[in-house]
Amino acid sequence: MTTVRQLLQSKGGTIHSISPDASVFEALKLMAEKDVGALLVLENGRLAGIMSERDYARKVILVGKSSHELAVRDIMTDKVVTVQPGDTVDGCMALMTNKRIRHLPVMEGDRLIGLLSIGDLVKEVIAEQEQCDSGERRQQNGQQGRMLRPETQDGVHQPCPPCLRGAAVRSSAGT
């Protein structure tokens, strides 16, 4: 299974952030410039919260407030759900689904090292599935079967996660 660390290595660790004292308007401008749906809120270099488009819609627009007059700290989510580099993509997807969130800051100890969006995770799952599909096509053509992941710590090759997911779905469906 792909880990958060592997995903960050391939996508890069660019972090877009803003101060809690900045205006919501400044945050929205930065989000538009960077084409992102959320900004991490950093205070003295430490993660203080996250501000998303959802925060803006629910805490500014719907209550008739002005983005020019409010500070980011007034609308940011300060109880931030985070993940660690050793966590898996599947674990992150489950966490996002259960918590109904779209962004996960990545922390290594108390150091912020990246941010994952639901889009990043979906892209990775699709890439894994495409690898499996390639393996299944080779099998149909009489070539190598399922895609194998690199050796695990015990030296045994394992089928990739999408193949395992597909096998579980096929066996539960009675095929």
C-alpha positions in Angstrom: 0.0 0.0 0.0 1.2 3.5 -0.8 2.1 5.5 2.2 1.7 9.2 2.8 5.5 9.7 2.6 5.6 8.0 -0.9 2.7 10.1 -2.1 4.3 13.4 -0.8 7.6 12.4 -2.6 5.8 12.0 -5.9 3.5 15.1 -5.6 5.8 17.4 -3.8 5.5 19.0 -0.4 4.3 22.4 -1.4 2.3 24.0 1.4 0.2 27.1 0.9 -0.4 28.9 4.2 -1.6 32.1 5.7 -1.5 33.9 9.1 -4.5 33.8 11.4 -4.4 37.6 11.5 -4.8 37.9 7.7 -8.2 38.9 6.4 -10.5 36.3 5.0 -10.4 38.2 1.7 -6.6 37.9 1.5 -7.0 34.2 2.1 -9.6 33.8 -0.6 -7.3 35.8 -3.0 -4.4 33.5 -2.2 -6.6 30.4 -2.7 -7.7 31.6 -6.1 -4.1 32.5 -7.1 -2.8 29.0 -6.1 -6.0 27.2 -7.3 -6.4 25.4 -4.0 -9.5 24.7 -1.8 -7.8 25.3 1.5 -4.9 27.0 3.2 -3.1 25.9 6.3 -3.1 28.6 9.0 0.4 28.9 10.5 1.2 31.0 13.6 4.8 31.4 14.5 5.6 28.5 12.1 3.2 26.1 13.8 -0.1 24.7 12.6 -2.9 26.7 14.2 -5.8 25.6 11.9 -7.0 25.3 8.3 -9.3 27.5 6.3 -11.3 26.0 3.5 -13.8 27.1 0.9 -16.4 25.3 3.1 -15.4 27.5 6.1 -15.9 30.6 4.0 -19.3 29.5 2.6 -20.7 28.4 6.0 -19.2 31.0 8.3 -19.1 34.1 6.1 -21.5 34.1 3.2 -24.4 32.2 4.8 -24.4 34.5 7.9 -24.1 37.7 5.9 -20.6 38.8 7.0 -17.9 40.5 5.0 -14.6 38.7 4.0 -12.9 42.1 4.3 -13.8 42.6 7.9 -13.1 39.1 9.3 -9.8 37.6 10.2 -8.9 34.1 9.2 -8.8 33.1 12.9 -12.5 34.0 13.1 -13.6 31.3 10.6 -10.7 28.7 10.5 -11.1 25.2 11.8 -8.8 25.0 14.7 -9.2 21.3 15.6 -7.3 20.0 12.7 -7.2 16.3 11.8 -3.6 15.3 10.7 -1.8 12.2 9.4 1.8 11.0 9.6 4.1 9.9 6.8 3.8 6.2 7.6 0.0 6.3 7.3 -1.5 4.6 4.1 -3.5 6.2 1.3 -6.4 3.8 2.2 -6.3 4.9 5.8 -6.4 8.6 4.8 -9.3 8.0 2.5 -11.2 6.3 5.4 -10.3 9.1 7.7 -11.5 11.7 5.3 -14.7 9.8 4.7 -15.4 9.3 8.4 -14.6 12.9 9.4 -16.2 14.4 6.3 -13.1 16.4 5.5 -11.2 17.1 2.2 -7.7 18.1 3.4 -5.2 16.4 5.7 -2.0 18.2 6.9 0.9 15.8 7.2 2.9 16.1 10.4 6.2 14.5 11.2 6.4 14.9 15.0 5.5 18.5 15.5 6.8 19.6 12.1 4.4 20.2 9.2 5.7 18.5 6.0 2.8 18.6 3.6 -0.9 18.6 2.8 -3.0 16.0 1.1 -6.3 16.7 -0.6 -9.0 14.2 -1.4 -8.0 14.7 -5.1 -4.4 13.7 -4.3 -5.7 10.4 -2.8 -8.2 9.7 -5.5 -5.5 10.2 -8.2 -3.2 7.7 -6.3 -6.0 5.1 -6.1 -6.8 5.5 -9.8 -3.1 5.0 -10.6 -2.9 1.9 -8.5 -6.0 0.5 -10.3 -4.6 1.3 -13.7 -1.5 -0.7 -12.7 -3.7 -3.6 -11.8 -5.7 -3.3 -15.0 -2.4 -3.5 -16.9 -1.5 -6.7 -15.0 -4.9 -8.3 -15.7 -4.6 -7.5 -19.5 -1.1 -9.1 -19.5 -2.6 -12.2 -17.8 -5.3 -12.4 -20.5 -2.6 -12.3 -23.2 -0.7 -15.2 -21.5 1.9 -12.9 -20.0 2.7 -12.1 -16.3 -0.4 -12.1 -14.1 -1.3 -9.6 -11.4 1.0 -6.7 -10.7 3.3 -7.4 -7.7 4.5 -4.8 -5.3 8.1 -4.6 -4.3 9.3 -7.1 -1.7 7.9 -6.6 1.8 10.1 -6.6 4.9 9.9 -10.4 5.1 11.0 -10.8 1.4 7.7 -12.0 0.1 6.0 -10.3 -2.9 2.4 -9.3 -2.4 -0.3 -8.4 -4.9 -1.0 -4.7 -5.1 -3.9 -3.3 -2.9 -6.4 -2.8 -5.8 -5.9 -6.4 -6.9 -6.6 -7.5 -3.3 -9.7 -5.2 -3.1 -10.9 -6.6 -6.4 -10.4 -10.2 -5.2 -12.4 -9.5 -2.1 -15.2 -7.9 -4.0 -15.3 -10.7 -6.5 -15.3 -13.4 -3.8 -18.1 -11.7 -1.8 -20.1 -11.4 -5.0 -19.8 -15.2 -5.5 -17.6 -15.1 -8.6 
